[in-house]
Amino acid sequence: MENKELSREEIIGLIAEFKSEVRKNLAKNEFFNGKIEELTKLLGELPVSSVSMTVEKTRKPYPLSQWDEIILNVIKANGKPTTSGEIYSKAIEKANALNINMDEIKMKAKINQCLVKLSSRRHDLKKIKYQGRGFAYTLN
């Protein structure tokens, strides 16, 4: 709280408000504890296999960007595992043909970000060891 001068009435009002909040929270606590006890008894009466305690969250997949589409098309057109160097050169050519104006360093950074997204997050690409050249990417 700020250091400001409070009158006696303001202090009494704040104390009453805080006590009210404490009573509300205690009532909520009792309510939820009762519900937990009811559910626990219900769980004891039901066979364990009929009760599912986990809920799987489904996420929307990351949307594909224009760069993602370019990279996927480069790998599809190549028809074999493609090294990142080949992907860089062909993707930059396609980007220039599509009139995407960026510095070459920024293009390489963007392609690298897309490769990470497509292989790690979306699992559209698979990263594999490739003949002494490090890694190559192929469609999953």
Secondary structure, DSSP 8 states (H G I E B T S, - for coil): -------HHHHHHHHHHHHHHHHHHHHHHHHHHHHHHHHHHHHHHS-GGG---------------HHHHHHHHHHHHH-S-EEHHHHHHHHHHHHHHTT----HHHHHHHHHHHHHIIIIIS--EEEEE-TTS-EEEEE-
